[in-house]
Amino acid sequence: MGRVIGRGRAKVALGLALLIVAAIGSAACGDGGEPALVTPGGPDGSGTAAATSSVGGRTFYVASDGDDAAEGSAERPWRTIQHAADVAVAGDTVVVRQGTYQERVTLARSGEEGKPITFRASPGEKVTLDGGGEESEAFGLEKGVSHVRLEGFVLQDFRVWTIFLHGTNKDIEITDIETEGGEGGIHMTLGEHGKPQEGPVEDVVIRDSNFHDHVYGGIDCTPGPCNRLRIIDTRSHDNGGEGDWGADGIGVEMGDDIVIEGCQVYGNGGDGIDLNSRDTGAVSNVVVSGCSVWGNGRNGIKLWRGGQIVNSLVHSSGSAGIDLEREGRYEIVNSLVASSGLDGDYGVVVAYPEESQPPQNVTLLMRNSIFAFNNGGVYLGERVKLEEDYNLYFSREDCEIEAAFSEREDACFSRQDITSGAWLRETGNGQHSLAADPRFVDPKEGDYHLRGGSPAMDSGSGQEAPAVDMAGQARPQGGGYDMGPFEGS
């Protein structure tokens, strides 16, 4: 079965767009010079000891009816967040009160390890930064700015990247942030593909946030690298709808130690999650865990240089639900790929041959997973070293698995080949694997839990199975481990 999609087109088109956007963002960010410490005036115009101290640990306040000539206290807050950014030093916290702020904030000061500079929306209050389609970004972190926290803001209608980390930024936490409109949500690093201009971004945590309805990507690290990146319990959706190629919900071109956990990534024009597309060598600790990825225009999850997909649900992808591209070690454990390959692709693709690349050496572990109702089955390239067992297949009766590494002329193993043991005899894989209807609760409505009597129930293995399922329920329940991300009773 051949792939009918143009595999390189989306990445090339997106790359051109990102270069243009990055150039605009760079020009808009100014010279990045270190501002002088501003001495706010007290009621009589004199500076206050608390405000002029550089030891940190202070709390400043900003309000829509404040005054930048005030002292920045709770009683006499400042008017702009930028003024607070010009004053705050390591250990300080800036609390922004309810309201809409039409400004762009450039962060040119760093905190210190254990003493970050924090910008926080006042608890329980809605604080919106609105770019009006004119400002380039809500928060721009200049080169080298590190140890910064952003918490609780709504950021909307900024022209380029809503949050922009230029490079050489470390220890950045972004929590409870919502971005909407404009060209992108978060963009990390500046430069051409594979050639960072300002250095890597490292130790970034993005948590409990929502990035949506951007022209291009929701969360993007181009060119990278982004090392020790954590994206947790975050949504990225309905991004990249421009043109016929789209952009990704979460995209990282280069980086090491990337963990995406508990995220929902859906409705994006390109891939849902696309990691390490520009890395030329092995990467370590790349993990997608507990994620729901659905309804994306291209691939659901695309890994290029190795990684793990665990406890995750991928469905309704325009192209492959999971696409594992180039040399590396990959694992698919207790995951589910369904109703994917809508443009004529497979459900899962591993090391598909390309004219521009030699055959790829891939090691793949597949355990306790379900591949069902996809346009095509599972494709495995000619240089794939496979360890496969305790999986369930129900996509294409005549070719559930297309294994180019096998000695079969057409490489296809049918549903009957799996149930009769021919797959096991010829490849040494799948001793406990099944080919049967998994009996989902309501796949048309996106409910891929297992109904009672499902052949996937109690048919999995405890080996490699996570201790809890996608919903946090302990494994096993009932008589044994279930296949897929959901553990039944």
C-alpha positions as CSV (number, residue, x, y, z in Angstrom):
1,M,0.0,0.0,0.0
2,G,1.6,3.3,-1.1
3,R,1.3,6.6,0.7
4,V,-0.6,9.2,-1.3
5,I,0.5,12.3,0.6
6,G,3.4,14.7,-0.2
7,R,5.5,14.0,2.8
8,G,8.0,16.9,2.6
9,R,5.6,19.7,1.6
10,A,4.2,20.7,5.0
11,K,7.6,21.1,6.6
12,V,9.2,23.1,3.9
13,A,6.3,25.6,3.6
14,L,6.1,26.0,7.4
15,G,9.9,26.6,7.5
16,L,9.6,29.5,5.1
17,A,6.8,31.0,7.1
18,L,8.6,30.7,10.4
19,L,11.7,32.4,8.9
20,I,9.6,35.4,7.9
21,V,7.9,35.6,11.2
22,A,11.2,35.2,13.2
23,A,12.7,38.0,11.1
24,I,9.8,40.3,11.9
25,G,10.0,39.4,15.6
26,S,13.7,40.1,15.7
27,A,13.3,43.5,14.0
28,A,10.5,44.4,16.4
29,C,12.5,43.6,19.6
30,G,14.9,46.6,19.6
31,D,18.5,46.5,20.7
32,G,17.9,44.5,23.9
33,G,20.0,46.8,26.0
34,E,20.0,46.5,29.7
35,P,17.7,49.3,31.1
36,A,18.8,51.4,34.0
37,L,17.1,50.7,37.3
38,V,14.2,53.0,37.6
39,T,13.7,54.7,40.9
40,P,10.0,55.1,41.4
41,G,8.8,58.2,43.3
42,G,7.0,58.2,46.6
43,P,4.1,60.6,47.4
44,D,6.5,63.5,47.6
45,G,8.4,62.5,44.5
46,S,11.3,60.9,46.3
47,G,12.3,57.3,45.9
48,T,11.3,54.8,48.6
49,A,13.8,52.5,50.3
50,A,11.7,49.4,49.4
51,A,11.5,50.3,45.8
52,T,15.1,51.2,45.2
53,S,16.6,48.2,47.0
54,S,18.3,45.7,44.6
55,V,18.2,42.7,47.0
56,G,14.9,41.4,45.6
57,G,12.1,39.6,47.4
58,R,9.7,42.5,47.1
59,T,6.2,42.5,45.7
60,F,5.1,45.2,43.2
61,Y,1.6,45.9,41.9
62,V,0.3,47.1,38.5
63,A,-3.3,48.3,37.9
64,S,-5.1,49.7,34.9
65,D,-5.7,52.9,36.9
66,G,-2.2,53.1,38.4
67,D,0.6,55.5,37.8
68,D,4.2,54.7,36.8
69,A,5.3,57.6,39.0
70,A,3.8,56.0,42.1
71,E,5.7,53.6,44.3
72,G,4.3,50.3,43.0
73,S,2.7,49.3,46.3
74,A,-0.7,47.7,46.7
75,E,-2.2,51.1,47.6
76,R,-0.3,53.0,44.9
77,P,0.3,50.6,42.0
78,W,2.0,51.3,38.7
79,R,0.2,51.7,35.4
80,T,2.3,49.5,33.1
81,I,3.8,46.0,33.2
82,Q,6.7,47.3,31.2
83,H,7.6,49.8,34.0
84,A,7.5,46.9,36.5
85,A,9.8,44.9,34.2
86,D,12.3,47.7,34.1
87,V,12.4,47.8,37.9
88,A,12.1,44.2,39.2
89,V,15.2,42.3,40.1
90,A,15.9,38.7,41.2
91,G,13.4,37.5,43.7
92,D,10.8,40.1,43.0
93,T,7.2,39.5,42.2
94,V,5.0,41.7,40.0
95,V,1.2,41.2,40.7
96,V,-1.0,42.6,37.9
97,R,-4.6,43.4,38.8
98,Q,-7.7,42.8,36.7
99,G,-8.1,44.7,33.5
100,T,-7.0,44.9,29.9
101,Y,-3.5,46.2,29.2
102,Q,-2.7,47.3,25.6
103,E,1.1,47.0,25.8
104,R,4.0,44.9,24.7
105,V,6.4,43.9,27.5
106,T,10.1,43.3,26.8
107,L,11.9,41.4,29.6
108,A,15.6,42.3,29.7
109,R,16.4,41.4,33.3
110,S,17.1,38.0,34.7
111,G,16.4,36.5,38.1
112,E,18.8,34.1,39.8
113,E,18.7,30.4,40.5
114,G,16.1,30.0,43.3
115,K,15.2,33.7,43.0
116,P,13.2,34.2,39.8
117,I,11.5,37.3,38.7
118,T,7.7,36.5,38.6
119,F,4.9,38.3,36.7
120,R,1.6,37.1,38.0
121,A,-2.1,37.9,37.4
122,S,-3.8,38.7,40.7
123,P,-5.4,35.5,41.9
124,G,-9.0,35.1,40.8
125,E,-8.8,38.1,38.5
126,K,-8.8,38.2,34.7
127,V,-5.8,40.0,33.4
128,T,-5.6,40.5,29.6
129,L,-2.8,41.8,27.5
130,D,-4.2,42.9,24.1
131,G,-1.9,43.6,21.2
132,G,-4.7,45.0,19.0
133,G,-3.1,43.3,16.0
134,E,-0.3,45.8,16.1
135,E,2.2,44.9,18.8
136,S,4.6,42.1,17.9
137,E,4.5,40.1,21.1
138,A,3.0,40.2,24.6
139,F,6.2,39.1,26.4
140,G,9.5,39.1,24.7
141,L,12.4,37.6,26.6
142,E,15.7,39.0,25.3
143,K,18.8,36.9,24.7
144,G,20.1,35.4,27.9
145,V,17.1,36.5,30.1
146,S,16.6,33.6,32.5
147,H,14.9,32.6,35.8
148,V,11.5,34.1,34.9
149,R,8.0,33.1,35.8
150,L,4.8,34.1,33.9
151,E,1.5,33.1,35.5
152,G,-2.2,33.6,34.9
153,F,-2.4,35.9,31.9
154,V,-4.7,36.0,28.9
155,L,-2.7,37.2,25.8
156,Q,-4.6,38.0,22.7
157,D,-4.2,39.5,19.2
158,F,-0.5,40.0,19.1
159,R,0.9,40.3,15.6
160,V,3.8,37.9,15.6
161,W,4.7,35.5,18.5
162,T,2.7,36.0,21.6
163,I,5.5,34.9,23.9
164,F,9.0,34.9,22.3
165,L,12.2,33.5,23.9
166,H,15.1,34.8,21.7
167,G,17.6,32.2,22.9
168,T,20.1,31.4,25.6
169,N,17.2,31.5,28.0
170,K,17.1,29.2,31.0
171,D,14.7,28.3,33.8
172,I,11.5,29.7,32.4
173,E,8.1,28.7,33.7
174,I,4.9,29.5,31.9
175,T,1.8,28.6,33.9
176,D,-1.9,29.1,33.4
177,I,-1.4,31.2,30.2
178,E,-4.0,31.5,27.4
179,T,-2.9,32.8,24.0
180,E,-5.3,33.5,21.1
181,G,-5.0,35.2,17.7
182,G,-2.1,36.5,15.8
183,E,0.6,34.4,14.2
184,G,1.7,32.1,17.0
185,G,1.5,31.2,20.7
186,I,5.0,30.5,22.1
187,H,8.1,30.7,19.9
188,M,11.5,29.6,21.3
189,T,14.9,30.5,19.7
190,L,15.7,32.7,16.8
191,G,17.5,31.8,13.5
192,E,17.4,29.7,10.4
193,H,16.5,26.0,10.4
194,G,19.2,24.1,12.2
195,K,21.2,27.3,12.9
196,P,20.2,29.1,16.1
197,Q,21.2,32.7,16.1
198,E,21.2,33.4,19.8
199,G,21.8,29.9,21.4
200,P,19.6,27.2,22.9
201,V,16.6,27.5,25.2
202,E,16.8,25.2,28.3
203,D,14.8,24.2,31.3
204,V,11.5,25.5,30.1
205,V,8.2,24.4,31.8
206,I,4.9,25.1,30.1
207,R,2.0,24.0,32.3
208,D,-1.8,24.2,32.5
209,S,-2.0,26.5,29.6
210,N,-4.1,26.9,26.4
211,F,-2.7,28.0,23.0
212,H,-5.3,28.3,20.2
213,D,-6.5,29.9,17.0
214,H,-3.1,31.2,15.8
215,V,-2.2,31.6,12.1
216,Y,0.8,29.4,12.6
217,G,1.9,27.1,15.4
218,G,0.7,26.9,19.0
219,I,4.0,26.0,20.7
220,D,7.1,26.2,18.5
221,C,10.8,25.7,18.9
222,T,12.4,26.7,15.6
223,P,15.3,26.3,15.0
224,G,16.0,25.2,18.5
225,P,17.5,23.5,20.3
226,C,15.1,23.4,23.2
227,N,16.7,21.2,25.9
228,R,15.0,19.9,29.0
229,L,11.6,21.1,27.9
230,R,8.5,20.1,29.8
231,I,4.9,20.7,28.4
232,I,2.4,19.5,30.9
233,D,-1.4,19.4,31.1
234,T,-1.6,22.0,28.3
235,R,-3.9,22.4,25.2
236,S,-2.7,23.4,21.8
237,H,-5.6,23.5,19.3
238,D,-7.1,25.0,16.1
239,N,-3.7,26.5,15.0
240,G,-2.1,26.6,11.6
241,G,-5.1,26.8,9.5
242,E,-3.6,29.1,6.9
243,G,-3.0,27.8,3.3
244,D,-3.0,24.1,2.3
245,W,-0.1,23.0,4.5
246,G,-0.8,24.1,8.1
247,A,1.4,24.3,11.1
248,D,1.8,22.1,14.2
249,G,0.2,22.2,17.5
250,I,3.5,21.5,19.2
251,G,6.7,21.5,17.1
252,V,10.3,21.2,18.3
253,E,12.9,21.1,15.5
254,M,15.9,20.3,17.7
255,G,16.3,19.4,21.4
256,D,17.1,16.8,24.0
257,D,15.1,15.7,27.0
258,I,11.6,16.7,25.8
259,V,8.6,15.5,27.8
260,I,5.0,16.2,26.7
261,E,2.6,14.9,29.3
262,G,-1.1,15.0,29.8
263,C,-1.7,17.4,26.9
264,Q,-4.6,17.8,24.4
265,V,-3.5,18.6,20.9
266,Y,-6.3,18.9,18.3
267,G,-7.7,20.6,15.3
268,N,-4.3,21.9,14.1
269,G,-3.7,22.3,10.4
270,G,-0.4,20.5,10.4
271,D,0.9,17.7,12.7
272,G,-0.4,17.5,16.3
273,I,3.1,16.9,17.9
274,D,6.2,17.0,15.7
275,L,9.6,16.5,17.5
276,N,13.3,16.6,16.4
277,S,12.8,17.1,12.7
278,R,16.1,18.9,12.3
279,D,18.3,16.8,14.7
280,T,20.9,14.9,12.8
281,G,21.9,12.5,15.6
282,A,20.4,10.5,18.4
283,V,18.4,12.3,21.1
284,S,17.5,11.0,24.6
285,N,14.4,11.1,26.8
286,V,11.9,12.2,24.2
287,V,8.5,11.2,25.7
288,V,4.9,11.7,24.8
289,S,2.8,10.4,27.7
290,G,-0.9,10.6,28.6
291,C,-1.7,12.8,25.6
292,S,-4.9,13.0,23.5
293,V,-4.1,14.0,20.0
294,W,-7.0,14.2,17.4
295,G,-8.4,15.8,14.4
296,N,-5.1,17.3,13.1
297,G,-4.7,17.9,9.4
298,R,-1.4,15.9,9.0
299,N,0.1,13.4,11.4
300,G,-1.0,12.9,15.0
301,I,2.4,12.3,16.6
302,K,5.6,12.5,14.5
303,L,8.9,11.6,16.0
304,W,12.1,11.9,13.9
305,R,15.0,10.6,16.1
306,G,13.6,8.2,18.6
307,G,11.3,8.5,21.6
308,Q,8.5,6.9,23.6
309,I,4.7,7.2,23.1
310,V,3.0,5.9,26.2
311,N,-0.6,5.9,27.5
312,S,-1.7,8.1,24.6
313,L,-4.7,8.3,22.3
314,V,-4.4,9.4,18.7
315,H,-7.4,9.5,16.4
316,S,-8.9,11.1,13.3
317,S,-5.6,12.3,11.9
318,G,-5.5,13.5,8.3
319,S,-2.3,11.5,7.7
320,A,-0.8,8.8,9.9
321,G,-1.8,8.7,13.5
322,I,1.9,8.0,14.4
323,D,4.8,8.6,12.1
324,L,8.3,7.5,13.2
325,E,10.7,8.8,10.7
326,R,14.4,8.2,11.0
327,E,17.1,6.3,12.8
328,G,16.6,5.8,16.5
329,R,14.9,3.7,19.2
330,Y,11.1,4.1,19.5
331,E,8.5,2.6,21.8
332,I,4.7,2.6,21.5
333,V,3.3,1.3,24.8
334,N,-0.3,1.1,26.0
335,S,-1.4,3.6,23.3
336,L,-4.2,3.6,20.7
337,V,-4.3,4.8,17.1
338,A,-7.7,4.9,15.5
339,S,-9.6,6.4,12.5
340,S,-6.5,7.9,11.0
341,G,-4.9,8.1,7.6
342,L,-7.9,10.0,6.3
343,D,-6.0,11.3,3.3
344,G,-5.0,7.7,2.3
345,D,-2.2,7.1,4.7
346,Y,-1.5,4.3,7.1
347,G,-2.5,4.3,10.7
348,V,1.1,4.0,11.8
349,V,4.2,4.5,9.6
350,V,7.7,3.5,10.7
351,A,10.8,4.4,8.5
352,Y,8.9,4.9,5.3
353,P,11.4,5.0,2.4
354,E,12.3,8.4,0.9
355,E,14.4,9.2,-2.2
356,S,16.5,11.7,-0.3
357,Q,17.3,9.3,2.6
358,P,18.9,5.9,2.7
359,P,16.9,3.2,4.5
360,Q,16.7,4.0,8.2
361,N,17.9,1.7,11.0
362,V,15.1,1.7,13.5
363,T,14.5,-0.3,16.7
364,L,10.9,-0.4,17.7
365,L,9.1,-1.8,20.7
366,M,5.3,-2.1,20.4
367,R,3.4,-3.4,23.4
368,N,-0.1,-3.4,24.8
369,S,-1.4,-1.1,22.0
370,I,-4.4,-0.9,19.7
371,F,-4.5,0.0,16.0
372,A,-8.0,0.0,14.7
373,F,-10.3,1.5,12.0
374,N,-7.5,3.3,10.3
375,N,-7.4,3.7,6.5
376,G,-4.3,1.5,6.3
377,G,-2.7,-0.7,8.8
378,V,0.8,-0.5,10.3
379,Y,3.8,0.1,7.9
380,L,7.2,-1.1,9.0
381,G,10.3,-0.2,6.9
382,E,12.9,-2.6,5.6
383,R,15.5,-1.8,8.3
384,V,13.2,-2.0,11.2
385,K,14.3,-4.3,14.1
386,L,10.9,-5.1,15.7
387,E,9.9,-6.3,19.2
388,E,6.1,-6.6,19.0
389,D,3.6,-8.4,21.2
390,Y,0.3,-8.0,23.1
391,N,-1.1,-5.7,20.5
392,L,-4.5,-5.6,18.8
393,Y,-5.0,-4.9,15.1
394,F,-8.3,-4.1,13.3
395,S,-7.8,-1.7,10.4
396,R,-7.4,-3.4,7.0
397,E,-8.3,-7.1,6.8
398,D,-6.0,-7.9,3.9
399,C,-3.0,-6.0,5.3
400,E,-3.0,-5.3,9.0
401,I,0.8,-5.1,9.0
402,E,3.0,-4.2,6.0
403,A,6.4,-5.3,7.0
404,A,9.0,-4.4,4.4
405,F,11.7,-6.2,6.4
406,S,9.9,-9.6,5.9
407,E,10.5,-12.1,3.1
408,R,7.0,-11.7,1.7
409,E,6.9,-10.3,-1.8
410,D,4.0,-8.0,-1.0
411,A,5.1,-7.5,2.6
412,C,1.5,-7.7,3.8
413,F,0.2,-9.8,6.8
414,S,-3.5,-10.1,6.9
415,R,-5.9,-10.3,9.8
416,Q,-5.9,-14.1,9.3
417,D,-2.1,-14.2,9.3
418,I,-2.1,-12.7,12.8
419,T,-4.8,-15.0,14.2
420,S,-3.4,-18.2,12.5
421,G,0.2,-17.5,13.8
422,A,1.7,-16.9,10.4
423,W,2.9,-13.5,11.5
424,L,4.6,-15.1,14.5
425,R,6.2,-17.9,12.5
426,E,7.6,-15.7,9.8
427,T,8.8,-12.8,11.9
428,G,9.1,-14.1,15.5
429,N,6.7,-11.4,16.7
430,G,3.2,-11.2,18.1
431,Q,2.8,-14.4,20.0
432,H,0.0,-12.8,22.1
433,S,-1.2,-10.3,19.6
434,L,-4.8,-10.2,18.3
435,A,-6.8,-9.2,15.2
436,A,-10.3,-8.4,16.3
437,D,-12.8,-5.6,16.8
438,P,-11.7,-3.8,20.0
439,R,-15.3,-2.9,20.8
440,F,-14.9,0.8,21.7
441,V,-17.7,2.5,23.6
442,D,-18.5,5.2,21.0
443,P,-15.7,5.9,18.5
444,K,-18.0,8.2,16.4
445,E,-18.2,10.5,19.4
446,G,-14.5,10.1,20.3
447,D,-15.0,7.7,23.2
448,Y,-12.4,5.0,22.8
449,H,-12.8,3.3,26.2
450,L,-13.3,-0.4,26.0
451,R,-16.8,-1.9,26.3
452,G,-17.4,-4.9,28.4
453,G,-16.3,-8.1,26.6
454,S,-13.7,-6.3,24.5
455,P,-10.9,-8.7,23.4
456,A,-8.4,-6.1,24.5
457,M,-9.5,-6.4,28.2
458,D,-7.2,-8.5,30.4
459,S,-5.1,-9.4,27.3
460,G,-2.1,-7.2,27.8
461,S,1.2,-7.7,29.6
462,G,2.5,-6.2,32.8
463,Q,5.9,-5.8,31.1
464,E,6.5,-2.1,30.3
465,A,2.9,-1.2,31.2
466,P,2.7,2.1,33.2
467,A,1.5,1.8,36.8
468,V,-1.6,3.9,36.0
469,D,-3.6,4.4,32.8
470,M,-4.2,7.6,30.9
471,A,-6.9,8.7,33.4
472,G,-4.7,8.0,36.5
473,Q,-6.4,4.7,37.3
474,A,-4.2,2.0,38.7
475,R,-3.2,-1.0,36.5
476,P,-4.3,-3.7,36.4
477,Q,-8.0,-3.8,37.1
478,G,-9.9,-7.1,36.9
479,G,-8.2,-10.2,35.7
480,G,-5.2,-8.6,34.0
481,Y,-3.7,-5.7,32.1
482,D,-5.7,-4.2,29.3
483,M,-4.4,-3.1,25.9
484,G,-4.6,0.6,25.1
485,P,-4.5,3.7,27.2
486,F,-7.6,3.0,29.3
487,E,-7.8,0.3,32.0
488,G,-11.2,-1.2,32.4
489,S,-12.7,-3.0,35.3
